[in-house]
Amino acid sequence: MKKLLIAALLPISAYAQTNTYNIEGKSPGKNNNKWVYLSKPQKTDPDSVRIKNGRFNFKGSIAEPMQVKVYIKDPEAKFKNNPGYRGISFFLENNAIELKIADSIQYSLVKGSVAEDQYNNFKKATKSKSDEYMVYLEKFWDMGSLDKLDTVRINYEDRKDLVKQQYYQKYIDYVIANPSSPICMRLLKEYQEFNHDAVLMKTAFDVLPSSTKAWPSAKAFSKKLEVALNLSPGQMAKDFKVKDKDGKWVNFSEIPDFKGKYVLIDFWASWCGPCRSEMPNVLDAYKKYKDAGLVVMAVSVDETKDKDKCIAAIKADGTQDLYQAFDEERIAADLYDIQSIPQNYLIDPSGKIIAKNIKGIHLSRKMRELFPAI
């Protein structure tokens, strides 16, 4: 399978960049005199040129291949959340790029971008596994009414997780097999968004050439990877301070109720639907294993202005018995690299992280592993 995936892609050895990019654009006559824009990541103001005689041109230099968007401002085009803009996204690199705009710009043709070709081929090569995962995911969502311990639901969740793992493993496999590809950093960032296996990410990142590691995105990724590695199972939990239910500052390491216990640190917010949906699982685990040595620290990341909504959510969800903490200033959330919620960390009595992001049946299984007598 890995050989088939690699064979579906363009030869990596053929990749070579110049020092500048040159986008030669062609457009239907109906767009003459309209402004066309080139939008780059993390740049507020897009570049712009006017279309003349069906042609336009962008020139410049970028530090690394990146996904950009070229669009035409058209007041007659009304799209949800983006009124008046039609565009196409593609990988830009320091090369000669041909962009032939179709009547519908989102179907335009891009030539000359090795990164674009390789990325599209990667997506085509992995589409069947991606589609398989989406089928399992959608059906699993439809099973919401089933009890979380229902055998059918458990089996389906296991299969869903396996297919997800197989799909994202292809990202790691590609990077390791093709370290000089211009899309490696993009694939690692996509993997990072949906997975939290820092060890696997490090294995892939380490094979990249020094030229790629010098890219701005690679330097930023390296810093985040270091943080993730320090928060991996096996590492000691970091101490932090939050406010307790009475509004007093407390240090995690100094809370008496946590001494000698397994502590599940659960980050959530009142406005987070998935957090609220997962809370019954957390509450069930607490009720079943609290006498055996489990405590739950529910850390709300609600802003100060939403404190009343947070208190109301605690009452509505019946989680008053959990240790409620408030991280309005994101001290704990930033320390634990919380980019999305719900997320959790399980700390053992010695203060070591032994698991992270365990939810649903995975939380139940971990509890049975820790407390087999119950």
C-alpha positions as CSV (number, residue, x, y, z in Angstrom):
1,M,0.0,0.0,0.0
2,K,2.8,2.4,0.9
3,K,4.5,1.7,-2.5
4,L,1.2,2.4,-4.3
5,L,0.9,5.7,-2.4
6,I,4.4,6.8,-3.3
7,A,4.0,5.7,-6.9
8,A,1.0,7.9,-7.3
9,L,3.0,11.0,-6.7
10,L,5.3,13.0,-8.9
11,P,9.1,12.3,-8.6
12,I,10.3,14.1,-5.6
13,S,13.8,14.4,-7.1
14,A,12.4,16.7,-9.8
15,Y,11.5,19.4,-7.3
16,A,13.6,22.6,-7.6
17,Q,12.7,26.2,-6.9
18,T,13.9,29.5,-8.3
19,N,14.2,32.6,-6.0
20,T,11.0,34.2,-7.1
21,Y,7.5,33.3,-8.3
22,N,5.9,34.6,-11.4
23,I,2.1,33.9,-11.8
24,E,1.1,34.4,-15.4
25,G,-2.7,34.6,-15.4
26,K,-5.3,34.4,-18.2
27,S,-8.9,35.3,-17.7
28,P,-12.1,35.3,-19.8
29,G,-12.8,38.7,-21.5
30,K,-15.8,39.3,-19.2
31,N,-13.3,39.9,-16.4
32,N,-11.4,42.7,-18.1
33,N,-10.7,45.7,-15.9
34,K,-11.7,43.7,-12.8
35,W,-9.3,43.5,-9.9
36,V,-7.8,40.1,-9.1
37,Y,-6.3,39.5,-5.7
38,L,-3.6,37.2,-4.3
39,S,-4.1,36.4,-0.6
40,K,-1.3,34.8,1.4
41,P,-1.4,33.2,4.9
42,Q,-0.9,35.6,7.8
43,K,-0.9,38.6,5.5
44,T,-3.7,41.1,6.1
45,D,-3.7,42.9,2.8
46,P,-3.7,40.9,-0.4
47,D,-1.7,41.8,-3.5
48,S,-3.8,43.1,-6.3
49,V,-3.6,43.8,-10.0
50,R,-6.1,44.7,-12.7
51,I,-7.0,42.3,-15.5
52,K,-6.1,43.8,-18.9
53,N,-6.8,42.2,-22.2
54,G,-7.5,38.9,-20.5
55,R,-4.2,38.8,-18.7
56,F,-2.7,39.6,-15.3
57,N,0.6,38.9,-13.5
58,F,1.9,38.6,-9.9
59,K,5.6,38.5,-9.1
60,G,7.4,38.2,-5.8
61,S,9.3,35.9,-3.5
62,I,8.2,33.6,-0.6
63,A,10.2,31.9,2.1
64,E,8.5,28.5,1.5
65,P,5.7,26.8,-0.5
66,M,2.3,27.9,0.8
67,Q,-1.3,27.7,0.0
68,V,-2.6,30.9,-1.4
69,K,-5.9,32.1,-2.8
70,V,-6.5,34.1,-6.0
71,Y,-9.9,35.6,-6.3
72,I,-11.8,38.2,-8.2
73,K,-14.0,40.7,-6.5
74,D,-17.4,40.4,-8.0
75,P,-20.3,42.2,-6.4
76,E,-22.8,40.0,-8.3
77,A,-21.4,36.8,-6.6
78,K,-23.1,36.2,-3.3
79,F,-21.6,33.4,-1.3
80,K,-22.4,32.6,2.3
81,N,-19.8,34.0,4.7
82,N,-17.8,35.4,1.7
83,P,-20.1,37.8,-0.3
84,G,-18.6,39.2,-3.5
85,Y,-15.6,36.9,-3.9
86,R,-14.8,34.0,-6.1
87,G,-11.5,32.3,-5.8
88,I,-9.2,29.3,-6.2
89,S,-6.7,28.1,-3.6
90,F,-3.5,26.4,-4.6
91,F,0.2,25.9,-3.6
92,L,2.4,28.8,-4.5
93,E,6.1,28.4,-4.8
94,N,9.1,30.3,-6.2
95,N,8.5,29.1,-9.8
96,A,6.8,30.1,-13.0
97,I,3.1,29.4,-12.4
98,E,0.4,29.4,-15.1
99,L,-3.1,30.2,-13.9
100,K,-5.9,29.9,-16.4
101,I,-9.1,31.2,-14.9
102,A,-12.3,29.4,-16.0
103,D,-15.8,30.9,-16.2
104,S,-16.2,29.7,-12.7
105,I,-12.9,30.6,-11.0
106,Q,-12.9,27.8,-8.5
107,Y,-12.4,25.4,-11.5
108,S,-9.4,27.2,-12.8
109,L,-6.3,25.4,-14.1
110,V,-3.0,25.7,-12.3
111,K,0.3,24.6,-13.9
112,G,3.9,24.8,-12.8
113,S,3.4,24.3,-9.1
114,V,5.1,21.0,-8.1
115,A,3.7,21.3,-4.6
116,E,0.1,21.7,-5.9
117,D,0.5,18.6,-8.1
118,Q,2.0,16.5,-5.3
119,Y,-0.6,17.6,-2.8
120,N,-3.5,16.8,-5.2
121,N,-2.0,13.4,-6.0
122,F,-1.6,12.6,-2.3
123,K,-5.2,13.4,-1.7
124,K,-6.3,11.3,-4.6
125,A,-4.1,8.4,-3.4
126,T,-5.6,8.6,0.1
127,K,-9.2,9.4,-0.9
128,S,-10.6,5.9,-0.5
129,K,-9.3,5.7,3.1
130,S,-10.6,9.2,3.8
131,D,-14.0,8.4,2.4
132,E,-14.1,5.2,4.5
133,Y,-13.3,7.2,7.6
134,M,-16.1,9.7,6.9
135,V,-18.6,6.9,6.4
136,Y,-17.7,5.5,9.8
137,L,-17.7,8.9,11.4
138,E,-21.1,9.9,10.1
139,K,-22.7,6.6,11.1
140,F,-21.1,6.8,14.5
141,W,-22.7,10.3,15.0
142,D,-26.0,8.7,14.0
143,M,-25.6,6.3,16.9
144,G,-25.8,9.1,19.4
145,S,-29.0,7.8,20.8
146,L,-27.4,4.4,21.7
147,D,-26.0,3.8,25.1
148,K,-22.3,4.4,25.2
149,L,-21.7,0.8,26.4
150,D,-23.9,-0.7,23.6
151,T,-21.8,-3.4,21.9
152,V,-22.7,-2.3,18.4
153,R,-21.6,1.3,19.3
154,I,-18.4,0.1,20.9
155,N,-17.4,-2.0,17.9
156,Y,-18.2,0.8,15.5
157,E,-16.2,3.3,17.5
158,D,-13.3,0.9,17.5
159,R,-13.5,0.5,13.8
160,K,-13.8,4.2,13.3
161,D,-10.7,4.9,15.3
162,L,-8.7,2.2,13.5
163,V,-9.6,3.6,10.1
164,K,-8.8,7.1,11.3
165,Q,-5.4,5.9,12.5
166,Q,-4.8,4.1,9.2
167,Y,-5.7,7.3,7.2
168,Y,-3.4,9.7,9.1
169,Q,-0.6,7.1,9.2
170,K,-0.4,7.7,5.5
171,Y,0.6,11.3,6.2
172,I,3.5,10.1,8.4
173,D,4.5,7.4,5.8
174,Y,4.6,9.9,3.0
175,V,6.8,12.4,4.9
176,I,9.3,9.7,5.9
177,A,9.4,8.3,2.4
178,N,9.6,11.7,0.7
179,P,11.4,14.1,3.1
180,S,12.4,16.5,0.3
181,S,8.8,17.0,-0.9
182,P,7.5,20.6,-0.7
183,I,4.3,19.4,0.9
184,C,5.8,17.7,3.9
185,M,5.2,20.6,6.3
186,R,1.6,21.0,5.1
187,L,1.0,17.3,5.8
188,L,2.6,17.4,9.2
189,K,0.5,20.4,10.2
190,E,-2.7,18.6,9.0
191,Y,-1.7,15.5,11.0
192,Q,-1.1,17.7,14.0
193,E,-4.6,19.2,13.8
194,F,-6.3,15.8,14.1
195,N,-3.8,13.7,16.0
196,H,-1.7,14.1,19.2
197,D,1.0,11.5,18.7
198,A,4.0,13.7,19.3
199,V,6.5,10.8,19.0
200,L,5.3,9.9,15.5
201,M,5.4,13.6,14.5
202,K,9.0,13.8,15.7
203,T,10.0,10.7,13.8
204,A,8.7,12.2,10.6
205,F,10.0,15.7,11.3
206,D,13.5,14.5,12.1
207,V,14.0,13.1,8.5
208,L,13.3,16.5,6.9
209,P,16.4,18.2,5.3
210,S,17.9,21.2,7.0
211,S,16.6,23.4,4.2
212,T,13.0,22.5,5.0
213,K,13.6,22.9,8.8
214,A,14.7,26.5,8.1
215,W,11.3,27.4,6.8
216,P,9.2,29.7,9.1
217,S,6.4,27.1,9.3
218,A,9.0,24.4,10.2
219,K,10.5,26.5,13.0
220,A,7.0,27.2,14.4
221,F,6.1,23.5,14.1
222,S,9.3,22.5,15.9
223,K,8.5,24.7,18.9
224,K,5.0,23.3,19.1
225,L,6.4,19.7,18.7
226,E,8.7,20.3,21.7
227,V,5.8,21.4,23.8
228,A,3.8,18.4,22.7
229,L,6.6,16.0,23.5
230,N,6.9,17.5,27.0
231,L,3.2,16.8,27.5
232,S,3.3,13.2,26.2
233,P,2.4,10.2,28.4
234,G,5.4,9.4,30.6
235,Q,6.3,13.0,31.3
236,M,5.6,14.7,34.6
237,A,2.6,17.0,34.7
238,K,3.3,20.7,34.8
239,D,2.1,22.7,37.8
240,F,-0.3,25.5,37.2
241,K,-2.6,27.9,39.0
242,V,-6.4,28.4,38.4
243,K,-9.3,29.9,40.4
244,D,-11.4,27.6,42.5
245,K,-15.2,27.7,42.8
246,D,-14.8,30.5,45.4
247,G,-12.6,32.6,43.1
248,K,-9.4,32.0,45.0
249,W,-6.1,31.2,43.2
250,V,-4.9,27.6,43.8
251,N,-1.9,25.7,42.6
252,F,-2.6,22.2,41.1
253,S,0.2,20.6,43.1
254,E,-1.1,22.0,46.4
255,I,-4.7,20.8,46.3
256,P,-5.1,18.4,49.2
257,D,-7.9,16.4,47.6
258,F,-5.6,15.4,44.8
259,K,-2.8,13.8,46.9
260,G,-2.3,10.2,46.1
261,K,-5.1,10.1,43.6
262,Y,-5.5,9.7,39.8
263,V,-6.5,13.1,38.5
264,L,-8.4,13.6,35.2
265,I,-7.8,17.3,34.1
266,D,-10.7,18.0,31.8
267,F,-10.7,21.2,29.8
268,W,-14.1,22.4,28.7
269,A,-16.4,25.4,28.2
270,S,-20.1,26.1,28.6
271,W,-20.4,27.0,24.9
272,C,-18.6,23.8,23.7
273,G,-21.2,21.3,22.5
274,P,-18.8,18.3,22.3
275,C,-17.6,19.2,25.8
276,R,-21.1,19.1,27.2
277,S,-21.9,15.9,25.3
278,E,-18.8,14.2,26.7
279,M,-19.4,15.4,30.3
280,P,-21.8,12.5,31.1
281,N,-19.0,10.0,30.4
282,V,-16.7,12.0,32.6
283,L,-19.3,12.1,35.4
284,D,-20.0,8.4,35.1
285,A,-16.3,7.6,35.5
286,Y,-16.0,9.8,38.5
287,K,-19.0,8.3,40.2
288,K,-17.9,4.8,39.6
289,Y,-14.2,5.2,40.5
290,K,-14.1,8.0,43.0
291,D,-13.9,5.7,46.0
292,A,-11.0,3.8,44.3
293,G,-8.9,6.9,43.9
294,L,-10.2,9.0,40.9
295,V,-10.8,12.7,41.0
296,V,-11.8,15.0,38.2
297,M,-10.7,18.6,37.8
298,A,-13.1,20.3,35.4
299,V,-11.2,23.3,34.1
300,S,-13.4,25.8,32.4
301,V,-11.8,28.1,29.8
302,D,-14.9,30.3,29.6
303,E,-14.1,34.0,29.5
304,T,-14.9,36.1,32.6
305,K,-17.9,37.6,30.8
306,D,-19.4,34.1,30.5
307,K,-18.9,33.1,34.1
308,D,-22.7,33.0,34.8
309,K,-23.2,30.8,31.7
310,C,-20.5,28.5,33.0
311,I,-22.1,28.2,36.5
312,A,-25.4,27.5,34.8
313,A,-23.9,24.8,32.7
314,I,-22.4,23.1,35.7
315,K,-25.8,23.0,37.4
316,A,-27.5,21.8,34.2
317,D,-25.0,19.0,33.7
318,G,-25.0,18.0,37.3
319,T,-21.3,18.2,37.7
320,Q,-21.2,20.1,41.0
321,D,-19.4,17.2,42.6
322,L,-16.4,17.5,40.3
323,Y,-13.6,19.8,41.3
324,Q,-14.6,22.9,39.4
325,A,-11.7,25.3,38.3
326,F,-11.8,28.4,36.2
327,D,-9.0,29.3,33.8
328,E,-10.3,32.6,32.5
329,E,-6.8,33.8,31.7
330,R,-5.8,30.5,30.0
331,I,-2.9,30.0,32.3
332,A,-3.4,26.2,32.4
333,A,-4.8,26.0,28.9
334,D,-1.7,27.6,27.4
335,L,0.6,25.6,29.6
336,Y,-1.0,22.4,28.4
337,D,-1.2,23.5,24.8
338,I,-5.0,23.4,24.6
339,Q,-5.9,24.4,21.0
340,S,-9.3,22.8,21.0
341,I,-11.7,21.3,23.4
342,P,-12.7,19.0,24.9
343,Q,-9.2,17.8,25.9
344,N,-8.0,16.0,29.0
345,Y,-4.9,14.7,30.7
346,L,-4.9,11.8,33.2
347,I,-2.3,12.2,35.9
348,D,-1.2,9.3,38.2
349,P,-0.5,9.6,41.9
350,S,3.2,10.3,41.3
351,G,2.3,13.3,39.1
352,K,3.1,11.6,35.8
353,I,0.9,12.0,32.7
354,I,-0.3,8.5,31.8
355,A,-2.9,9.3,29.1
356,K,-4.4,12.2,27.2
357,N,-7.5,12.9,25.2
358,I,-9.3,9.7,26.3
359,K,-13.0,10.1,25.7
360,G,-16.1,7.8,25.4
361,I,-15.3,4.2,25.5
362,H,-11.6,4.9,25.7
363,L,-12.1,6.6,29.0
364,S,-14.1,3.7,30.3
365,R,-11.4,1.2,29.2
366,K,-8.6,3.2,30.8
367,M,-10.6,3.3,34.1
368,R,-11.1,-0.5,34.0
369,E,-7.4,-0.9,33.3
370,L,-6.5,1.2,36.4
371,F,-9.2,-0.2,38.7
372,P,-9.7,-3.8,37.5
373,A,-11.4,-4.8,40.8
374,I,-14.4,-2.5,40.2
